[in-house]
């Protein structure tokens, strides 16, 4: 009888742990979904467009300034690689709270358009 009670408790605990993991995974993603995300910083608002597997376009000033490149995410570190006149440049950012329609880059909120 003790074995039956232990197995039942173990099954309940396992089920709760799996359910908790599934529910917490629903709100967060490992990387932004493809699409365009915009910050709301007035004149300095930025637009980040994620497309393809690792392609990104970043623009500011209503599109007056724009760059295209690739990105990678390792944990909370977002690395963007761009090229200007053949010179490659890498920039690092902290990306947090990635959800299906928003995320933060270096503390600035970006929302899907």
TASUL-V696482 format. One record per helix or strand. SS is the DSSP state (H for helix, E for strand). FROM is the first residue (numbers start at 1). TO is the last residue. If there is no record, write none. Layout:
BEGIN
((SS:FROM:TO) (SS:FROM:TO))
END
This chain:
BEGIN
((H:2:27) (E:35:39) (H:42:44) (E:46:51) (E:55:60) (H:61:63) (E:65:74) (E:77:84) (E:87:96) (E:102:105) (E:108:112))
END
